[in-house]
């Protein structure tokens, strides 16, 4: 019997998942610390910084996916994809 191994997870997906998890963790930590200390100064720095990082990672991921989809569509349909643009 042949064992089928799982396909390797793409590195870009690992990055996006990691950034998402860190974003959630930092947001929860910041909210808890603001609640405990009644000091909202952290909101002005931590939250925009971490969501900026998440937006950058997401943007690069979608850019990569767009390029990969173009390559797949070119293989499937040929030059018709380029003529429509």
PyMOL Python script that loads the backbone (N, CA, C, O; Angstrom):
from pymol import cmd

cmd.read_pdbstr("""\
ATOM      1  N   UNK A   1       0.837  -1.193   0.000  1.00  0.00           N
ATOM      2  CA  UNK A   1       0.000   0.000   0.000  1.00  0.00           C
ATOM      3  C   UNK A   1       0.875   1.248   0.000  1.00  0.00           C
ATOM      4  O   UNK A   1       1.899   1.335   0.678  1.00  0.00           O
ATOM      5  N   UNK A   2       0.427   2.184  -0.778  1.00  0.00           N
ATOM      6  CA  UNK A   2       1.137   3.451  -0.855  1.00  0.00           C
ATOM      7  C   UNK A   2       0.492   4.456   0.088  1.00  0.00           C
ATOM      8  O   UNK A   2      -0.729   4.618   0.103  1.00  0.00           O
ATOM      9  N   UNK A   3       1.309   5.113   0.857  1.00  0.00           N
ATOM     10  CA  UNK A   3       0.776   6.123   1.776  1.00  0.00           C
ATOM     11  C   UNK A   3       0.840   7.478   1.093  1.00  0.00           C
ATOM     12  O   UNK A   3       1.876   7.881   0.563  1.00  0.00           O
ATOM     13  N   UNK A   4      -0.256   8.150   1.119  1.00  0.00           N
ATOM     14  CA  UNK A   4      -0.301   9.487   0.539  1.00  0.00           C
ATOM     15  C   UNK A   4       0.031  10.499   1.624  1.00  0.00           C
ATOM     16  O   UNK A   4      -0.625  10.556   2.664  1.00  0.00           O
ATOM     17  N   UNK A   5       1.047  11.286   1.366  1.00  0.00           N
ATOM     18  CA  UNK A   5       1.414  12.301   2.354  1.00  0.00           C
ATOM     19  C   UNK A   5       0.640  13.580   2.080  1.00  0.00           C
ATOM     20  O   UNK A   5       0.238  13.866   0.952  1.00  0.00           O
ATOM     21  N   UNK A   6       0.450  14.323   3.131  1.00  0.00           N
ATOM     22  CA  UNK A   6      -0.219  15.610   2.997  1.00  0.00           C
ATOM     23  C   UNK A   6       0.639  16.542   2.156  1.00  0.00           C
ATOM     24  O   UNK A   6       1.865  16.534   2.269  1.00  0.00           O
ATOM     25  N   UNK A   7       0.002  17.340   1.319  1.00  0.00           N
ATOM     26  CA  UNK A   7       0.816  18.328   0.599  1.00  0.00           C
ATOM     27  C   UNK A   7       1.364  19.358   1.583  1.00  0.00           C
ATOM     28  O   UNK A   7       0.701  19.741   2.547  1.00  0.00           O
ATOM     29  N   UNK A   8       2.592  19.793   1.312  1.00  0.00           N
ATOM     30  CA  UNK A   8       3.200  20.779   2.210  1.00  0.00           C
ATOM     31  C   UNK A   8       2.416  22.074   2.176  1.00  0.00           C
ATOM     32  O   UNK A   8       1.925  22.500   1.131  1.00  0.00           O
ATOM     33  N   UNK A   9       2.311  22.677   3.319  1.00  0.00           N
ATOM     34  CA  UNK A   9       1.617  23.960   3.423  1.00  0.00           C
ATOM     35  C   UNK A   9       2.522  25.049   2.872  1.00  0.00           C
ATOM     36  O   UNK A   9       3.716  25.082   3.168  1.00  0.00           O
ATOM     37  N   UNK A  10       1.952  25.934   2.074  1.00  0.00           N
ATOM     38  CA  UNK A  10       2.735  27.008   1.469  1.00  0.00           C
ATOM     39  C   UNK A  10       3.257  27.949   2.545  1.00  0.00           C
ATOM     40  O   UNK A  10       2.577  28.238   3.529  1.00  0.00           O
ATOM     41  N   UNK A  11       4.487  28.419   2.332  1.00  0.00           N
ATOM     42  CA  UNK A  11       5.129  29.305   3.294  1.00  0.00           C
ATOM     43  C   UNK A  11       4.337  30.597   3.455  1.00  0.00           C
ATOM     44  O   UNK A  11       4.247  31.131   4.561  1.00  0.00           O
ATOM     45  N   UNK A  12       3.763  31.107   2.368  1.00  0.00           N
ATOM     46  CA  UNK A  12       2.992  32.349   2.452  1.00  0.00           C
ATOM     47  C   UNK A  12       1.766  32.178   3.341  1.00  0.00           C
ATOM     48  O   UNK A  12       1.389  33.104   4.059  1.00  0.00           O
ATOM     49  N   UNK A  13       1.146  31.011   3.302  1.00  0.00           N
ATOM     50  CA  UNK A  13      -0.007  30.766   4.177  1.00  0.00           C
ATOM     51  C   UNK A  13       0.421  30.682   5.631  1.00  0.00           C
ATOM     52  O   UNK A  13      -0.302  31.125   6.524  1.00  0.00           O
ATOM     53  N   UNK A  14       1.592  30.116   5.868  1.00  0.00           N
ATOM     54  CA  UNK A  14       2.119  30.062   7.241  1.00  0.00           C
ATOM     55  C   UNK A  14       2.349  31.475   7.762  1.00  0.00           C
ATOM     56  O   UNK A  14       2.031  31.777   8.912  1.00  0.00           O
ATOM     57  N   UNK A  15       2.900  32.334   6.921  1.00  0.00           N
ATOM     58  CA  UNK A  15       3.151  33.724   7.329  1.00  0.00           C
ATOM     59  C   UNK A  15       1.843  34.434   7.638  1.00  0.00           C
ATOM     60  O   UNK A  15       1.731  35.096   8.670  1.00  0.00           O
ATOM     61  N   UNK A  16       0.847  34.309   6.760  1.00  0.00           N
ATOM     62  CA  UNK A  16      -0.436  34.989   6.969  1.00  0.00           C
ATOM     63  C   UNK A  16      -1.111  34.479   8.240  1.00  0.00           C
ATOM     64  O   UNK A  16      -1.657  35.271   9.008  1.00  0.00           O
ATOM     65  N   UNK A  17      -1.081  33.182   8.468  1.00  0.00           N
ATOM     66  CA  UNK A  17      -1.688  32.619   9.690  1.00  0.00           C
ATOM     67  C   UNK A  17      -0.958  33.093  10.947  1.00  0.00           C
ATOM     68  O   UNK A  17      -1.586  33.412  11.956  1.00  0.00           O
ATOM     69  N   UNK A  18       0.361  33.135  10.876  1.00  0.00           N
ATOM     70  CA  UNK A  18       1.153  33.595  12.019  1.00  0.00           C
ATOM     71  C   UNK A  18       0.877  35.067  12.328  1.00  0.00           C
ATOM     72  O   UNK A  18       0.686  35.445  13.484  1.00  0.00           O
ATOM     73  N   UNK A  19       0.859  35.888  11.281  1.00  0.00           N
ATOM     74  CA  UNK A  19       0.579  37.315  11.481  1.00  0.00           C
ATOM     75  C   UNK A  19      -0.826  37.501  12.034  1.00  0.00           C
ATOM     76  O   UNK A  19      -1.041  38.356  12.893  1.00  0.00           O
ATOM     77  N   UNK A  20      -1.780  36.719  11.559  1.00  0.00           N
ATOM     78  CA  UNK A  20      -3.151  36.802  12.082  1.00  0.00           C
ATOM     79  C   UNK A  20      -3.223  36.431  13.547  1.00  0.00           C
ATOM     80  O   UNK A  20      -3.900  37.095  14.331  1.00  0.00           O
ATOM     81  N   UNK A  21      -2.524  35.369  13.917  1.00  0.00           N
ATOM     82  CA  UNK A  21      -2.516  34.942  15.324  1.00  0.00           C
ATOM     83  C   UNK A  21      -1.850  35.986  16.211  1.00  0.00           C
ATOM     84  O   UNK A  21      -2.339  36.273  17.304  1.00  0.00           O
ATOM     85  N   UNK A  22      -0.744  36.553  15.753  1.00  0.00           N
ATOM     86  CA  UNK A  22      -0.049  37.590  16.535  1.00  0.00           C
ATOM     87  C   UNK A  22      -0.927  38.832  16.658  1.00  0.00           C
ATOM     88  O   UNK A  22      -0.966  39.466  17.712  1.00  0.00           O
ATOM     89  N   UNK A  23      -1.629  39.178  15.583  1.00  0.00           N
ATOM     90  CA  UNK A  23      -2.533  40.337  15.620  1.00  0.00           C
ATOM     91  C   UNK A  23      -3.621  40.142  16.670  1.00  0.00           C
ATOM     92  O   UNK A  23      -3.900  41.050  17.453  1.00  0.00           O
ATOM     93  N   UNK A  24      -4.224  38.982  16.689  1.00  0.00           N
ATOM     94  CA  UNK A  24      -5.265  38.704  17.682  1.00  0.00           C
ATOM     95  C   UNK A  24      -4.678  38.734  19.092  1.00  0.00           C
ATOM     96  O   UNK A  24      -5.280  39.303  20.003  1.00  0.00           O
ATOM     97  N   UNK A  25      -3.508  38.125  19.273  1.00  0.00           N
ATOM     98  CA  UNK A  25      -2.879  38.084  20.600  1.00  0.00           C
ATOM     99  C   UNK A  25      -2.537  39.486  21.105  1.00  0.00           C
ATOM    100  O   UNK A  25      -2.799  39.813  22.262  1.00  0.00           O
ATOM    101  N   UNK A  26      -1.956  40.306  20.241  1.00  0.00           N
ATOM    102  CA  UNK A  26      -1.587  41.670  20.648  1.00  0.00           C
ATOM    103  C   UNK A  26      -2.838  42.496  20.941  1.00  0.00           C
ATOM    104  O   UNK A  26      -2.853  43.278  21.892  1.00  0.00           O
ATOM    105  N   UNK A  27      -3.870  42.333  20.147  1.00  0.00           N
ATOM    106  CA  UNK A  27      -5.109  43.081  20.373  1.00  0.00           C
ATOM    107  C   UNK A  27      -5.740  42.696  21.711  1.00  0.00           C
ATOM    108  O   UNK A  27      -6.144  43.569  22.479  1.00  0.00           O
ATOM    109  N   UNK A  28      -5.825  41.404  21.990  1.00  0.00           N
ATOM    110  CA  UNK A  28      -6.396  40.950  23.263  1.00  0.00           C
ATOM    111  C   UNK A  28      -5.538  41.431  24.434  1.00  0.00           C
ATOM    112  O   UNK A  28      -6.061  41.929  25.431  1.00  0.00           O
ATOM    113  N   UNK A  29      -4.210  41.276  24.307  1.00  0.00           N
ATOM    114  CA  UNK A  29      -3.312  41.715  25.373  1.00  0.00           C
ATOM    115  C   UNK A  29      -3.464  43.213  25.628  1.00  0.00           C
ATOM    116  O   UNK A  29      -3.526  43.645  26.779  1.00  0.00           O
ATOM    117  N   UNK A  30      -3.523  44.001  24.558  1.00  0.00           N
ATOM    118  CA  UNK A  30      -3.659  45.453  24.713  1.00  0.00           C
ATOM    119  C   UNK A  30      -4.978  45.808  25.394  1.00  0.00           C
ATOM    120  O   UNK A  30      -5.014  46.656  26.286  1.00  0.00           O
ATOM    121  N   UNK A  31      -6.061  45.157  24.968  1.00  0.00           N
ATOM    122  CA  UNK A  31      -7.363  45.444  25.586  1.00  0.00           C
ATOM    123  C   UNK A  31      -7.376  45.066  27.069  1.00  0.00           C
ATOM    124  O   UNK A  31      -7.930  45.797  27.890  1.00  0.00           O
ATOM    125  N   UNK A  32      -6.774  43.940  27.409  1.00  0.00           N
ATOM    126  CA  UNK A  32      -6.724  43.517  28.821  1.00  0.00           C
ATOM    127  C   UNK A  32      -5.904  44.511  29.639  1.00  0.00           C
ATOM    128  O   UNK A  32      -6.309  44.900  30.734  1.00  0.00           O
ATOM    129  N   UNK A  33      -4.751  44.921  29.108  1.00  0.00           N
ATOM    130  CA  UNK A  33      -3.895  45.857  29.854  1.00  0.00           C
ATOM    131  C   UNK A  33      -4.549  47.231  29.985  1.00  0.00           C
ATOM    132  O   UNK A  33      -4.401  47.886  31.018  1.00  0.00           O
ATOM    133  N   UNK A  34      -5.264  47.675  28.961  1.00  0.00           N
ATOM    134  CA  UNK A  34      -5.985  48.955  29.061  1.00  0.00           C
ATOM    135  C   UNK A  34      -7.071  48.841  30.120  1.00  0.00           C
ATOM    136  O   UNK A  34      -7.278  49.775  30.894  1.00  0.00           O
ATOM    137  N   UNK A  35      -7.761  47.722  30.166  1.00  0.00           N
ATOM    138  CA  UNK A  35      -8.811  47.522  31.162  1.00  0.00           C
ATOM    139  C   UNK A  35      -8.229  47.479  32.575  1.00  0.00           C
ATOM    140  O   UNK A  35      -8.805  48.047  33.503  1.00  0.00           O
ATOM    141  N   UNK A  36      -7.088  46.807  32.739  1.00  0.00           N
ATOM    142  CA  UNK A  36      -6.494  46.673  34.075  1.00  0.00           C
ATOM    143  C   UNK A  36      -5.843  47.958  34.562  1.00  0.00           C
ATOM    144  O   UNK A  36      -5.903  48.261  35.753  1.00  0.00           O
ATOM    145  N   UNK A  37      -5.222  48.721  33.665  1.00  0.00           N
ATOM    146  CA  UNK A  37      -4.474  49.908  34.079  1.00  0.00           C
ATOM    147  C   UNK A  37      -5.236  51.213  33.867  1.00  0.00           C
ATOM    148  O   UNK A  37      -4.834  52.257  34.381  1.00  0.00           O
ATOM    149  N   UNK A  38      -6.319  51.159  33.121  1.00  0.00           N
ATOM    150  CA  UNK A  38      -7.096  52.358  32.759  1.00  0.00           C
ATOM    151  C   UNK A  38      -6.235  53.392  32.030  1.00  0.00           C
ATOM    152  O   UNK A  38      -6.467  54.596  32.140  1.00  0.00           O
ATOM    153  N   UNK A  39      -5.251  52.912  31.296  1.00  0.00           N
ATOM    154  CA  UNK A  39      -4.361  53.782  30.536  1.00  0.00           C
ATOM    155  C   UNK A  39      -4.522  53.425  29.057  1.00  0.00           C
ATOM    156  O   UNK A  39      -4.204  52.311  28.641  1.00  0.00           O
ATOM    157  N   UNK A  40      -5.021  54.385  28.267  1.00  0.00           N
ATOM    158  CA  UNK A  40      -5.302  54.106  26.858  1.00  0.00           C
ATOM    159  C   UNK A  40      -4.174  54.529  25.911  1.00  0.00           C
ATOM    160  O   UNK A  40      -4.365  54.510  24.695  1.00  0.00           O
ATOM    161  N   UNK A  41      -3.029  54.902  26.428  1.00  0.00           N
ATOM    162  CA  UNK A  41      -1.918  55.320  25.569  1.00  0.00           C
ATOM    163  C   UNK A  41      -1.455  54.202  24.640  1.00  0.00           C
ATOM    164  O   UNK A  41      -1.032  54.474  23.517  1.00  0.00           O
ATOM    165  N   UNK A  42      -1.527  52.970  25.082  1.00  0.00           N
ATOM    166  CA  UNK A  42      -1.075  51.836  24.258  1.00  0.00           C
ATOM    167  C   UNK A  42      -1.911  51.684  22.996  1.00  0.00           C
ATOM    168  O   UNK A  42      -1.419  51.210  21.972  1.00  0.00           O
ATOM    169  N   UNK A  43      -3.169  52.086  23.070  1.00  0.00           N
ATOM    170  CA  UNK A  43      -4.038  51.971  21.900  1.00  0.00           C
ATOM    171  C   UNK A  43      -3.533  52.803  20.730  1.00  0.00           C
ATOM    172  O   UNK A  43      -3.724  52.427  19.573  1.00  0.00           O
ATOM    173  N   UNK A  44      -2.899  53.913  21.017  1.00  0.00           N
ATOM    174  CA  UNK A  44      -2.421  54.801  19.970  1.00  0.00           C
ATOM    175  C   UNK A  44      -1.219  54.240  19.213  1.00  0.00           C
ATOM    176  O   UNK A  44      -0.944  54.671  18.093  1.00  0.00           O
ATOM    177  N   UNK A  45      -0.498  53.286  19.807  1.00  0.00           N
ATOM    178  CA  UNK A  45       0.724  52.767  19.195  1.00  0.00           C
ATOM    179  C   UNK A  45       0.634  51.298  18.800  1.00  0.00           C
ATOM    180  O   UNK A  45       0.949  50.943  17.664  1.00  0.00           O
ATOM    181  N   UNK A  46       0.212  50.451  19.712  1.00  0.00           N
ATOM    182  CA  UNK A  46       0.226  49.010  19.451  1.00  0.00           C
ATOM    183  C   UNK A  46      -0.797  48.571  18.412  1.00  0.00           C
ATOM    184  O   UNK A  46      -0.477  47.806  17.502  1.00  0.00           O
ATOM    185  N   UNK A  47      -2.001  49.047  18.546  1.00  0.00           N
ATOM    186  CA  UNK A  47      -3.064  48.598  17.642  1.00  0.00           C
ATOM    187  C   UNK A  47      -2.794  49.021  16.198  1.00  0.00           C
ATOM    188  O   UNK A  47      -2.863  48.163  15.318  1.00  0.00           O
ATOM    189  N   UNK A  48      -2.490  50.284  15.897  1.00  0.00           N
ATOM    190  CA  UNK A  48      -2.187  50.629  14.489  1.00  0.00           C
ATOM    191  C   UNK A  48      -0.957  49.905  13.955  1.00  0.00           C
ATOM    192  O   UNK A  48      -0.921  49.551  12.776  1.00  0.00           O
ATOM    193  N   UNK A  49       0.045  49.678  14.791  1.00  0.00           N
ATOM    194  CA  UNK A  49       1.260  49.005  14.332  1.00  0.00           C
ATOM    195  C   UNK A  49       0.970  47.559  13.950  1.00  0.00           C
ATOM    196  O   UNK A  49       1.416  47.100  12.898  1.00  0.00           O
ATOM    197  N   UNK A  50       0.243  46.846  14.773  1.00  0.00           N
ATOM    198  CA  UNK A  50      -0.008  45.439  14.491  1.00  0.00           C
ATOM    199  C   UNK A  50      -0.981  45.267  13.335  1.00  0.00           C
ATOM    200  O   UNK A  50      -0.838  44.329  12.551  1.00  0.00           O
ATOM    201  N   UNK A  51      -1.964  46.146  13.209  1.00  0.00           N
ATOM    202  CA  UNK A  51      -2.880  46.037  12.073  1.00  0.00           C
ATOM    203  C   UNK A  51      -2.217  46.492  10.777  1.00  0.00           C
ATOM    204  O   UNK A  51      -2.602  46.035   9.700  1.00  0.00           O
ATOM    205  N   UNK A  52      -1.241  47.371  10.858  1.00  0.00           N
ATOM    206  CA  UNK A  52      -0.447  47.724   9.678  1.00  0.00           C
ATOM    207  C   UNK A  52       0.345  46.524   9.184  1.00  0.00           C
ATOM    208  O   UNK A  52       0.436  46.279   7.982  1.00  0.00           O
ATOM    209  N   UNK A  53       0.913  45.787  10.115  1.00  0.00           N
ATOM    210  CA  UNK A  53       1.639  44.556   9.771  1.00  0.00           C
ATOM    211  C   UNK A  53       0.706  43.530   9.135  1.00  0.00           C
ATOM    212  O   UNK A  53       1.065  42.889   8.147  1.00  0.00           O
ATOM    213  N   UNK A  54      -0.472  43.378   9.691  1.00  0.00           N
ATOM    214  CA  UNK A  54      -1.442  42.423   9.142  1.00  0.00           C
ATOM    215  C   UNK A  54      -1.885  42.836   7.739  1.00  0.00           C
ATOM    216  O   UNK A  54      -2.028  41.990   6.857  1.00  0.00           O
ATOM    217  N   UNK A  55      -2.100  44.123   7.536  1.00  0.00           N
ATOM    218  CA  UNK A  55      -2.504  44.612   6.214  1.00  0.00           C
ATOM    219  C   UNK A  55      -1.402  44.376   5.182  1.00  0.00           C
ATOM    220  O   UNK A  55      -1.685  44.011   4.041  1.00  0.00           O
ATOM    221  N   UNK A  56      -0.156  44.583   5.579  1.00  0.00           N
ATOM    222  CA  UNK A  56       0.966  44.353   4.670  1.00  0.00           C
ATOM    223  C   UNK A  56       1.070  42.878   4.295  1.00  0.00           C
ATOM    224  O   UNK A  56       1.222  42.552   3.118  1.00  0.00           O
ATOM    225  N   UNK A  57       0.992  42.000   5.261  1.00  0.00           N
ATOM    226  CA  UNK A  57       1.071  40.558   4.990  1.00  0.00           C
ATOM    227  C   UNK A  57      -0.076  40.100   4.105  1.00  0.00           C
ATOM    228  O   UNK A  57       0.122  39.302   3.189  1.00  0.00           O
ATOM    229  N   UNK A  58      -1.274  40.603   4.376  1.00  0.00           N
ATOM    230  CA  UNK A  58      -2.435  40.231   3.568  1.00  0.00           C
ATOM    231  C   UNK A  58      -2.296  40.742   2.139  1.00  0.00           C
ATOM    232  O   UNK A  58      -2.613  40.031   1.186  1.00  0.00           O
ATOM    233  N   UNK A  59      -1.821  41.976   1.995  1.00  0.00           N
ATOM    234  CA  UNK A  59      -1.629  42.544   0.661  1.00  0.00           C
ATOM    235  C   UNK A  59      -0.629  41.756  -0.166  1.00  0.00           C
ATOM    236  O   UNK A  59      -0.874  41.491  -1.343  1.00  0.00           O
ATOM    237  N   UNK A  60       0.494  41.379   0.429  1.00  0.00           N
ATOM    238  CA  UNK A  60       1.481  40.583  -0.290  1.00  0.00           C
ATOM    239  C   UNK A  60       0.935  39.201  -0.625  1.00  0.00           C
ATOM    240  O   UNK A  60       1.219  38.668  -1.698  1.00  0.00           O
ATOM    241  N   UNK A  61       0.162  38.620   0.273  1.00  0.00           N
ATOM    242  CA  UNK A  61      -0.406  37.301   0.014  1.00  0.00           C
ATOM    243  C   UNK A  61      -1.357  37.354  -1.184  1.00  0.00           C
ATOM    244  O   UNK A  61      -1.299  36.493  -2.062  1.00  0.00           O
ATOM    245  N   UNK A  62      -2.228  38.360  -1.220  1.00  0.00           N
ATOM    246  CA  UNK A  62      -3.167  38.468  -2.342  1.00  0.00           C
ATOM    247  C   UNK A  62      -2.450  38.802  -3.646  1.00  0.00           C
ATOM    248  O   UNK A  62      -2.870  38.357  -4.714  1.00  0.00           O
ATOM    249  N   UNK A  63      -1.391  39.570  -3.571  1.00  0.00           N
ATOM    250  CA  UNK A  63      -0.599  39.857  -4.768  1.00  0.00           C
ATOM    251  C   UNK A  63       0.028  38.576  -5.312  1.00  0.00           C
ATOM    252  O   UNK A  63       0.031  38.346  -6.521  1.00  0.00           O
ATOM    253  N   UNK A  64       0.554  37.752  -4.427  1.00  0.00           N
ATOM    254  CA  UNK A  64       1.149  36.472  -4.826  1.00  0.00           C
ATOM    255  C   UNK A  64       0.085  35.561  -5.428  1.00  0.00           C
ATOM    256  O   UNK A  64       0.328  34.926  -6.455  1.00  0.00           O
ATOM    257  N   UNK A  65      -1.081  35.487  -4.810  1.00  0.00           N
ATOM    258  CA  UNK A  65      -2.160  34.644  -5.307  1.00  0.00           C
ATOM    259  C   UNK A  65      -2.627  35.110  -6.688  1.00  0.00           C
ATOM    260  O   UNK A  65      -2.932  34.286  -7.550  1.00  0.00           O
ATOM    261  N   UNK A  66      -2.685  36.414  -6.899  1.00  0.00           N
ATOM    262  CA  UNK A  66      -3.088  36.967  -8.192  1.00  0.00           C
ATOM    263  C   UNK A  66      -2.112  36.540  -9.279  1.00  0.00           C
ATOM    264  O   UNK A  66      -2.527  36.132 -10.363  1.00  0.00           O
ATOM    265  N   UNK A  67      -0.819  36.631  -8.993  1.00  0.00           N
ATOM    266  CA  UNK A  67       0.201  36.232  -9.954  1.00  0.00           C
ATOM    267  C   UNK A  67       0.115  34.737 -10.248  1.00  0.00           C
ATOM    268  O   UNK A  67       0.205  34.327 -11.405  1.00  0.00           O
ATOM    269  N   UNK A  68      -0.060  33.923  -9.207  1.00  0.00           N
ATOM    270  CA  UNK A  68      -0.171  32.479  -9.406  1.00  0.00           C
ATOM    271  C   UNK A  68      -1.406  32.129 -10.223  1.00  0.00           C
ATOM    272  O   UNK A  68      -1.345  31.236 -11.069  1.00  0.00           O
ATOM    273  N   UNK A  69      -2.519  32.806  -9.991  1.00  0.00           N
ATOM    274  CA  UNK A  69      -3.735  32.539 -10.745  1.00  0.00           C
ATOM    275  C   UNK A  69      -3.574  32.918 -12.213  1.00  0.00           C
ATOM    276  O   UNK A  69      -4.086  32.224 -13.091  1.00  0.00           O
ATOM    277  N   UNK A  70      -2.869  34.009 -12.487  1.00  0.00           N
ATOM    278  CA  UNK A  70      -2.603  34.381 -13.885  1.00  0.00           C
ATOM    279  C   UNK A  70      -1.805  33.296 -14.593  1.00  0.00           C
ATOM    280  O   UNK A  70      -2.095  32.948 -15.738  1.00  0.00           O
ATOM    281  N   UNK A  71      -0.803  32.765 -13.910  1.00  0.00           N
ATOM    282  CA  UNK A  71       0.015  31.705 -14.498  1.00  0.00           C
ATOM    283  C   UNK A  71      -0.845  30.471 -14.787  1.00  0.00           C
ATOM    284  O   UNK A  71      -0.743  29.876 -15.859  1.00  0.00           O
ATOM    285  N   UNK A  72      -1.684  30.094 -13.834  1.00  0.00           N
ATOM    286  CA  UNK A  72      -2.555  28.930 -14.025  1.00  0.00           C
ATOM    287  C   UNK A  72      -3.519  29.151 -15.180  1.00  0.00           C
ATOM    288  O   UNK A  72      -3.737  28.250 -15.990  1.00  0.00           O
ATOM    289  N   UNK A  73      -4.104  30.358 -15.260  1.00  0.00           N
ATOM    290  CA  UNK A  73      -5.057  30.645 -16.339  1.00  0.00           C
ATOM    291  C   UNK A  73      -4.372  30.687 -17.697  1.00  0.00           C
ATOM    292  O   UNK A  73      -4.957  30.262 -18.693  1.00  0.00           O
ATOM    293  N   UNK A  74      -3.147  31.191 -17.756  1.00  0.00           N
ATOM    294  CA  UNK A  74      -2.396  31.180 -19.023  1.00  0.00           C
ATOM    295  C   UNK A  74      -2.148  29.759 -19.490  1.00  0.00           C
ATOM    296  O   UNK A  74      -2.272  29.461 -20.678  1.00  0.00           O
ATOM    297  N   UNK A  75      -1.801  28.890 -18.571  1.00  0.00           N
ATOM    298  CA  UNK A  75      -1.583  27.486 -18.929  1.00  0.00           C
ATOM    299  C   UNK A  75      -2.867  26.840 -19.429  1.00  0.00           C
ATOM    300  O   UNK A  75      -2.843  26.022 -20.349  1.00  0.00           O
ATOM    301  N   UNK A  76      -3.988  27.214 -18.817  1.00  0.00           N
ATOM    302  CA  UNK A  76      -5.255  26.583 -19.165  1.00  0.00           C
ATOM    303  C   UNK A  76      -5.848  27.150 -20.456  1.00  0.00           C
ATOM    304  O   UNK A  76      -6.333  26.391 -21.296  1.00  0.00           O
ATOM    305  N   UNK A  77      -5.814  28.491 -20.627  1.00  0.00           N
ATOM    306  CA  UNK A  77      -6.495  29.117 -21.754  1.00  0.00           C
ATOM    307  C   UNK A  77      -5.551  29.725 -22.783  1.00  0.00           C
ATOM    308  O   UNK A  77      -6.001  30.167 -23.840  1.00  0.00           O
ATOM    309  N   UNK A  78      -4.286  29.755 -22.505  1.00  0.00           N
ATOM    310  CA  UNK A  78      -3.345  30.345 -23.451  1.00  0.00           C
ATOM    311  C   UNK A  78      -3.329  31.856 -23.361  1.00  0.00           C
ATOM    312  O   UNK A  78      -3.447  32.426 -22.276  1.00  0.00           O
ATOM    313  N   UNK A  79      -3.181  32.505 -24.511  1.00  0.00           N
ATOM    314  CA  UNK A  79      -3.040  33.972 -24.554  1.00  0.00           C
ATOM    315  C   UNK A  79      -4.355  34.711 -24.443  1.00  0.00           C
ATOM    316  O   UNK A  79      -4.344  35.942 -24.433  1.00  0.00           O
ATOM    317  N   UNK A  80      -5.483  34.036 -24.360  1.00  0.00           N
ATOM    318  CA  UNK A  80      -6.780  34.711 -24.261  1.00  0.00           C
ATOM    319  C   UNK A  80      -6.878  35.574 -23.013  1.00  0.00           C
ATOM    320  O   UNK A  80      -7.571  36.591 -23.022  1.00  0.00           O
ATOM    321  N   UNK A  81      -6.205  35.191 -21.951  1.00  0.00           N
ATOM    322  CA  UNK A  81      -6.255  35.930 -20.683  1.00  0.00           C
ATOM    323  C   UNK A  81      -5.630  37.304 -20.865  1.00  0.00           C
ATOM    324  O   UNK A  81      -6.164  38.291 -20.358  1.00  0.00           O
ATOM    325  N   UNK A  82      -4.512  37.392 -21.575  1.00  0.00           N
ATOM    326  CA  UNK A  82      -3.824  38.674 -21.764  1.00  0.00           C
ATOM    327  C   UNK A  82      -4.601  39.595 -22.694  1.00  0.00           C
ATOM    328  O   UNK A  82      -4.550  40.812 -22.513  1.00  0.00           O
ATOM    329  N   UNK A  83      -5.312  39.072 -23.675  1.00  0.00           N
ATOM    330  CA  UNK A  83      -6.035  39.902 -24.643  1.00  0.00           C
ATOM    331  C   UNK A  83      -7.215  40.620 -24.032  1.00  0.00           C
ATOM    332  O   UNK A  83      -7.598  41.689 -24.506  1.00  0.00           O
ATOM    333  N   UNK A  84      -7.808  40.050 -22.974  1.00  0.00           N
ATOM    334  CA  UNK A  84      -8.973  40.671 -22.342  1.00  0.00           C
ATOM    335  C   UNK A  84      -8.584  41.859 -21.482  1.00  0.00           C
ATOM    336  O   UNK A  84      -9.430  42.708 -21.202  1.00  0.00           O
ATOM    337  N   UNK A  85      -7.350  41.947 -21.060  1.00  0.00           N
ATOM    338  CA  UNK A  85      -6.933  43.037 -20.164  1.00  0.00           C
ATOM    339  C   UNK A  85      -6.699  44.246 -20.929  1.00  0.00           C
ATOM    340  O   UNK A  85      -6.341  45.277 -20.360  1.00  0.00           O
TER     341      UNK A  85
END
""", "prot")
cmd.dss("prot")
cmd.show_as("cartoon", "prot")
cmd.util.cbc("prot")
cmd.orient("prot")
